Amino acid sequence: MIPSEAFLAPRMSAVQESPTAAVSVKARRLVAAGRPVINLGEGELDFDTPDHVKEAGIRAIQTGQTKYTAVSGTPELKEAIRAKFQRENGLDYRPEQIIAGTGAKQILFNALLATVAAGDEVIVPAPYWVSYPDMTRIAGGTPVIVAGDEGYGFKPRPGDLAAAITPRTKWLVLNSPNNPSGAVYSASELRDIADVLLDNEHVMVLSDDVYEHIVYGERAHTLAEIEPRLIERTLTVNGVSKVFSMTGWRLGYAGGPAWLVRAIDILQSQSTSNPNSISQAAATTALNGSLDYFSQRMERLRLRRDHVVAALEKTSNRLRGAAPDGAFYVYANCQGMIGATTPSGRTIGSDIDAVDYFLDAADVAMVPGSAFGLSPYLRIAYAVDEDTLATACNRLVAACSQLS
């Protein structure tokens, strides 16, 4: 018999294509067909990689830094990561506690793959980044979703986290600033979560801090910084994709227990090996350099955020949402659209229907909240230039006005 889909391993039935990637693929296809689609579904800033970082990558090519490196990263990069953690987060890691990978996503995946077995549980607060549950399933585990409350800033209450922990719990995933909600855990909120974890010594923490510097108020804190007693139970994950606009360079990093970093290193050695050597050189320069340039970018992001929130207020409660504290998303409540009728006579019954309506009627692409585990919401990514964003917002307001 000729192999077909039945040839695939059973684990493939437990996962699906990333919804955010699917939205971008669809948007690009429509643009190629001549549609003036604006993609507000992609988690990628429109800002360019800083010149000094690009120049470091060019120098790496010119000086022959194009060979294999140590699987976990060059000594120079690991020293830059160590210094970053100490300088910005008050975390002290030894070189054997640090690893670089092909994006933070690879490190998160390998951490779960190295530790999670059949029957193990991973607590994932919702709304969540789309990949956490599927990564858990691929590893053979069960994602346990704990819903955040919009009235509590889309963050889980400590009591709800405590209630979700069982003897089978391996990990708690924390993502702050959060994708998709933009929520930022305060120091006191992390303190409350730390107290829950200190009472449950068998639970590890995946702290995904990749949006760390994209905050509009107080700086973001990380869990092991707030509670040093948890540093040996926490994998603190970060990367250069967001603050340095280096998504395509694919370079993430983490600090954590040496035994866990060693296991991730082994998995990486048998899959991708070292991250791109040129990206490592560029990331070393990025991490060792100043972030002063980013303040101007943050002001632009603040203006974009406020523009989106102001546009939502013009939709007659079809869409609503408060200004988030971090990241570059507004997680808009679309309950006011549910049950409404489109000009073509279709009834909107879900946030998926709402996304389809905006794409068809307004040429604006977004991601439904169902992809992030909490409905009915839409994730609006304001990672596009101001003029494009203004056009998109005007289209959304107009499309809402056509609903009855």
C-alpha positions as CSV (number, residue, x, y, z in Angstrom):
1,M,0.0,0.0,0.0
2,I,1.3,3.5,-0.9
3,P,1.9,5.5,2.2
4,S,-0.7,8.2,2.9
5,E,-1.9,10.2,6.0
6,A,-2.5,6.9,7.8
7,F,1.3,6.5,7.8
8,L,1.7,9.4,10.2
9,A,2.5,8.7,13.9
10,P,-0.5,8.9,16.3
11,R,1.1,11.9,18.0
12,M,0.2,14.0,14.9
13,S,-3.5,13.6,15.6
14,A,-3.0,15.5,18.9
15,V,-1.6,18.7,17.3
16,Q,-2.5,21.2,14.6
17,E,-0.9,23.9,12.6
18,S,-0.2,27.1,14.6
19,P,-3.3,29.2,14.2
20,T,-1.3,32.4,14.1
21,A,0.9,31.1,11.4
22,A,-2.2,29.9,9.5
23,V,-3.7,33.4,9.6
24,S,-0.5,34.9,8.2
25,V,-0.4,32.3,5.4
26,K,-4.0,33.1,4.5
27,A,-3.4,36.9,4.6
28,R,-0.3,36.6,2.3
29,R,-2.2,34.4,-0.1
30,L,-5.0,37.0,-0.4
31,V,-2.5,39.8,-0.9
32,A,-0.8,37.8,-3.7
33,A,-4.3,37.5,-5.3
34,G,-4.7,41.3,-5.2
35,R,-6.7,41.8,-2.0
36,P,-5.6,44.9,0.1
37,V,-5.5,42.8,3.3
38,I,-3.9,44.2,6.4
39,N,-2.5,41.5,8.7
40,L,-3.0,42.3,12.3
41,G,-2.5,38.7,13.2
42,E,1.2,38.3,13.2
43,G,3.4,38.6,16.3
44,E,6.3,40.4,14.6
45,L,7.2,44.0,15.0
46,D,7.6,46.1,11.8
47,F,10.8,47.7,13.2
48,D,14.1,46.7,11.7
49,T,17.0,45.0,13.5
50,P,19.2,47.8,14.9
51,D,22.1,48.7,12.7
52,H,24.8,47.8,15.2
53,V,23.4,44.3,15.5
54,K,23.2,43.8,11.7
55,E,26.8,45.0,11.4
56,A,27.8,42.4,14.0
57,G,26.2,39.7,11.9
58,I,28.0,41.0,8.7
59,R,31.3,41.0,10.6
60,A,30.8,37.4,11.7
61,I,30.4,36.4,8.0
62,Q,33.4,38.4,6.9
63,T,35.6,37.0,9.6
64,G,34.7,33.4,9.0
65,Q,32.4,32.8,12.0
66,T,30.4,30.3,9.9
67,K,31.4,27.0,11.4
68,Y,29.8,24.7,14.0
69,T,29.9,26.0,17.6
70,A,29.2,24.3,20.9
71,V,25.6,23.1,20.9
72,S,24.6,25.4,23.7
73,G,26.2,28.5,22.2
74,T,29.6,30.2,22.0
75,P,31.4,31.2,25.2
76,E,31.0,34.8,24.1
77,L,27.2,34.5,23.7
78,K,26.8,32.6,27.0
79,E,28.8,35.2,28.8
80,A,26.5,37.9,27.3
81,I,23.4,35.9,28.4
82,R,24.9,35.4,31.9
83,A,25.6,39.1,32.2
84,K,22.1,40.1,31.0
85,F,20.4,37.8,33.5
86,Q,22.6,39.2,36.3
87,R,22.3,42.9,35.2
88,E,18.6,43.0,34.4
89,N,17.0,40.3,36.5
90,G,19.3,39.7,39.4
91,L,19.8,36.1,38.5
92,D,23.2,34.4,38.7
93,Y,23.8,31.5,36.4
94,R,26.9,29.5,35.7
95,P,27.8,28.7,32.1
96,E,26.5,25.2,32.5
97,Q,23.2,26.6,33.5
98,I,22.8,28.6,30.2
99,I,21.8,27.4,26.8
100,A,21.0,29.2,23.5
101,G,18.7,27.6,20.9
102,T,17.1,28.2,17.5
103,G,14.5,30.6,19.0
104,A,12.9,30.6,22.5
105,K,10.3,28.3,21.0
106,Q,12.9,25.5,20.5
107,I,14.0,25.8,24.1
108,L,10.5,25.6,25.5
109,F,9.7,22.6,23.3
110,N,12.9,20.8,24.3
111,A,12.3,21.5,28.0
112,L,8.9,19.9,27.8
113,L,10.1,17.0,25.7
114,A,12.9,16.3,28.1
115,T,10.7,16.2,31.2
116,V,7.1,15.3,30.3
117,A,5.9,11.7,30.0
118,A,2.5,10.1,29.5
119,G,0.2,11.0,32.3
120,D,2.1,14.2,33.3
121,E,0.3,17.5,33.5
122,V,1.3,21.0,32.5
123,I,-0.7,23.9,33.9
124,V,-1.3,26.5,31.2
125,P,-3.1,29.8,32.1
126,A,-5.5,31.0,29.4
127,P,-5.3,33.0,27.3
128,Y,-2.1,31.4,26.3
129,W,0.4,31.4,23.4
130,V,-0.9,28.9,21.0
131,S,2.0,26.5,21.1
132,Y,2.1,25.6,24.8
133,P,-0.7,23.0,24.8
134,D,0.4,21.4,21.6
135,M,4.0,21.2,22.8
136,T,2.7,19.5,25.9
137,R,0.7,17.0,23.8
138,I,3.6,16.2,21.5
139,A,5.7,15.4,24.6
140,G,2.9,13.0,25.7
141,G,1.5,15.1,28.5
142,T,-1.8,16.7,29.3
143,P,-2.3,20.5,29.2
144,V,-4.4,21.7,32.2
145,I,-6.0,25.0,31.2
146,V,-6.7,27.5,34.0
147,A,-8.7,30.4,32.7
148,G,-7.8,33.9,33.5
149,D,-10.5,36.4,34.2
150,E,-10.8,39.6,32.1
151,G,-11.8,41.4,35.3
152,Y,-8.5,40.2,36.9
153,G,-6.4,41.4,33.9
154,F,-6.6,38.0,32.1
155,K,-4.3,36.5,34.8
156,P,-5.1,33.4,36.8
157,R,-5.9,33.8,40.5
158,P,-3.4,32.0,42.8
159,G,-6.2,30.0,44.3
160,D,-7.2,28.7,40.9
161,L,-3.6,27.7,40.2
162,A,-3.3,25.9,43.6
163,A,-6.6,24.0,42.8
164,A,-5.2,22.8,39.5
165,I,-2.1,21.3,40.9
166,T,-2.1,17.5,41.3
167,P,0.6,14.9,42.1
168,R,0.9,14.6,38.3
169,T,1.7,18.2,37.7
170,K,5.2,18.7,36.2
171,W,5.1,22.3,35.1
172,L,3.4,25.7,35.4
173,V,3.8,27.9,32.4
174,L,4.0,31.7,33.1
175,N,4.2,34.2,30.2
176,S,4.6,37.8,31.2
177,P,4.2,40.2,29.4
178,N,1.6,37.9,28.0
179,N,0.8,36.9,24.4
180,P,-2.1,37.4,23.5
181,S,-3.5,39.6,26.3
182,G,-0.5,42.0,27.0
183,A,-1.0,41.3,30.8
184,V,2.0,41.9,33.0
185,Y,2.3,40.1,36.4
186,S,3.2,42.6,39.1
187,A,5.8,41.8,41.7
188,S,3.1,41.2,44.3
189,E,1.2,38.9,41.9
190,L,4.3,36.8,41.3
191,R,4.9,36.7,45.1
192,D,1.4,35.2,45.5
193,I,2.1,32.6,42.8
194,A,5.5,31.9,44.4
195,D,3.8,31.1,47.6
196,V,1.6,28.5,45.9
197,L,4.7,26.9,44.3
198,L,6.6,26.8,47.6
199,D,3.8,24.7,48.9
200,N,4.1,22.3,45.9
201,E,7.8,21.4,45.7
202,H,7.3,18.9,42.8
203,V,6.2,21.6,40.3
204,M,8.7,23.3,37.9
205,V,8.1,26.7,36.2
206,L,8.5,27.6,32.6
207,S,8.9,31.4,32.7
208,D,8.5,32.8,29.2
209,D,9.8,36.3,29.4
210,V,10.3,37.0,25.6
211,Y,8.3,40.3,25.8
212,E,10.1,41.4,28.9
213,H,11.1,44.9,27.6
214,I,7.8,45.7,25.9
215,V,6.0,47.3,28.9
216,Y,4.2,50.6,29.3
217,G,4.6,51.1,33.0
218,E,6.7,49.4,35.7
219,R,9.4,47.0,34.4
220,A,8.5,43.4,34.1
221,H,9.7,41.0,36.8
222,T,10.5,37.3,36.5
223,L,9.5,34.7,39.0
224,A,13.0,33.5,40.1
225,E,13.9,37.2,40.7
226,I,11.0,37.6,43.1
227,E,11.5,34.3,44.9
228,P,15.2,33.1,44.8
229,R,14.2,29.8,46.4
230,L,12.6,28.9,43.1
231,I,15.6,29.5,40.9
232,E,16.5,25.8,40.9
233,R,12.9,24.9,39.9
234,T,12.6,27.6,37.1
235,L,13.6,27.7,33.5
236,T,13.8,31.4,32.7
237,V,13.4,31.7,28.9
238,N,14.0,34.8,26.7
239,G,15.2,35.7,23.3
240,V,16.2,38.5,20.9
241,S,13.2,38.3,18.6
242,K,11.0,41.1,20.1
243,V,13.1,43.8,21.7
244,F,15.8,43.6,19.0
245,S,13.3,42.8,16.1
246,M,15.3,39.7,15.3
247,T,12.5,37.2,14.6
248,G,14.1,35.8,11.5
249,W,17.5,35.4,13.2
250,R,16.0,32.6,15.3
251,L,18.0,33.0,18.6
252,G,16.6,32.3,22.0
253,Y,18.2,31.5,25.3
254,A,17.5,30.2,28.8
255,G,18.9,29.9,32.3
256,G,17.9,27.1,34.7
257,P,19.0,24.1,36.7
258,A,22.2,22.5,35.3
259,W,20.5,19.0,35.0
260,L,17.7,20.4,32.9
261,V,20.0,22.5,30.7
262,R,22.1,19.4,30.1
263,A,19.0,17.4,29.0
264,I,18.0,20.2,26.6
265,D,21.5,20.3,25.3
266,I,21.4,16.5,24.5
267,L,18.1,16.9,22.7
268,Q,19.4,19.8,20.7
269,S,22.6,17.9,19.8
270,Q,20.5,15.2,18.2
271,S,18.1,17.5,16.4
272,T,19.3,21.0,15.3
273,S,22.8,21.1,17.0
274,N,24.0,24.7,17.6
275,P,21.9,27.8,16.8
276,N,23.1,29.8,13.7
277,S,26.7,30.9,14.3
278,I,26.0,34.3,12.7
279,S,22.9,34.9,14.8
280,Q,24.9,34.1,17.9
281,A,27.5,36.8,17.0
282,A,24.7,39.3,16.4
283,A,22.9,38.4,19.6
284,T,26.1,38.7,21.6
285,T,26.4,42.3,20.4
286,A,22.7,43.0,21.0
287,L,22.7,41.7,24.6
288,N,26.0,43.5,25.5
289,G,24.7,46.8,24.0
290,S,22.4,49.5,25.3
291,L,18.7,49.5,25.1
292,D,18.4,53.3,24.9
293,Y,17.3,53.1,21.3
294,F,14.2,51.2,22.3
295,S,12.5,54.0,24.3
296,Q,11.6,55.8,21.0
297,R,10.1,52.5,19.7
298,M,8.1,52.1,22.9
299,E,6.6,55.5,22.4
300,R,5.4,54.5,19.0
301,L,4.0,51.3,20.3
302,R,2.2,53.2,23.1
303,L,0.6,55.5,20.4
304,R,-0.5,52.5,18.4
305,R,-1.9,50.7,21.4
306,D,-3.9,53.8,22.4
307,H,-5.1,54.2,18.8
308,V,-6.5,50.7,18.8
309,V,-8.3,51.1,22.1
310,A,-9.8,54.4,20.9
311,A,-11.0,52.7,17.8
312,L,-12.7,50.0,19.8
313,E,-14.7,52.7,21.6
314,K,-16.2,53.7,18.3
315,T,-17.7,50.3,17.6
316,S,-20.8,50.8,19.7
317,N,-19.7,48.0,22.0
318,R,-19.3,45.5,19.2
319,L,-15.7,45.3,20.3
320,R,-14.2,46.5,23.6
321,G,-10.9,46.3,25.3
322,A,-8.7,48.1,27.8
323,A,-5.1,49.3,27.2
324,P,-2.8,46.4,28.1
325,D,0.3,46.9,30.2
326,G,2.7,45.1,27.8
327,A,3.5,43.3,24.6
328,F,1.9,44.7,21.3
329,Y,-1.5,43.1,21.3
330,V,-5.0,44.2,22.4
331,Y,-7.2,41.2,23.4
332,A,-10.6,42.6,22.3
333,N,-13.8,41.3,23.7
334,C,-16.2,40.6,20.7
335,Q,-19.2,39.4,22.8
336,G,-21.1,42.4,21.3
337,M,-20.8,40.9,17.9
338,I,-22.2,37.5,18.8
339,G,-25.7,37.1,17.4
340,A,-25.3,40.1,15.1
341,T,-26.2,39.7,11.4
342,T,-23.8,40.7,8.6
343,P,-25.0,42.6,5.5
344,S,-24.9,39.2,3.6
345,G,-27.4,37.8,6.1
346,R,-24.9,35.6,8.0
347,T,-25.2,35.4,11.8
348,I,-22.0,35.7,13.8
349,G,-22.0,32.9,16.3
350,S,-18.4,32.9,17.5
351,D,-15.1,34.8,17.6
352,I,-14.0,32.6,14.6
353,D,-17.0,34.0,12.7
354,A,-16.0,37.5,13.7
355,V,-12.5,37.0,12.3
356,D,-14.0,35.6,9.1
357,Y,-16.3,38.6,8.8
358,F,-13.6,41.2,9.3
359,L,-11.4,39.4,6.7
360,D,-14.2,39.2,4.2
361,A,-15.8,42.6,4.8
362,A,-12.9,44.8,5.9
363,D,-9.7,43.0,4.5
364,V,-8.3,42.9,8.0
365,A,-6.8,39.7,9.4
366,M,-6.8,38.8,13.1
367,V,-6.6,35.7,15.3
368,P,-9.7,34.5,17.2
369,G,-9.5,34.1,21.0
370,S,-10.4,30.4,20.6
371,A,-6.9,29.9,19.3
372,F,-5.6,31.2,22.7
373,G,-8.0,29.2,24.8
374,L,-10.3,32.0,25.9
375,S,-13.4,33.2,23.9
376,P,-15.0,35.3,22.6
377,Y,-12.0,37.6,21.9
378,L,-9.9,38.8,19.0
379,R,-6.2,39.4,19.2
380,I,-5.3,42.6,17.5
381,A,-1.5,42.9,16.9
382,Y,-0.6,46.6,16.4
383,A,2.8,45.6,15.1
384,V,2.4,47.6,11.8
385,D,3.2,51.2,10.9
386,E,0.9,54.0,12.1
387,D,-0.7,54.8,8.8
388,T,-1.5,51.1,8.1
389,L,-2.9,50.7,11.6
390,A,-5.1,53.7,11.2
391,T,-6.5,52.3,7.9
392,A,-7.1,49.0,9.5
393,C,-8.9,50.5,12.5
394,N,-11.1,52.6,10.3
395,R,-12.1,49.5,8.4
396,L,-12.9,47.6,11.6
397,V,-15.1,50.5,12.8
398,A,-16.9,50.7,9.5
399,A,-17.5,46.9,9.4
400,C,-19.0,47.0,12.9
401,S,-21.3,49.7,11.9
402,Q,-22.7,47.5,9.1
403,L,-23.8,44.8,11.6
404,S,-27.5,44.6,12.6
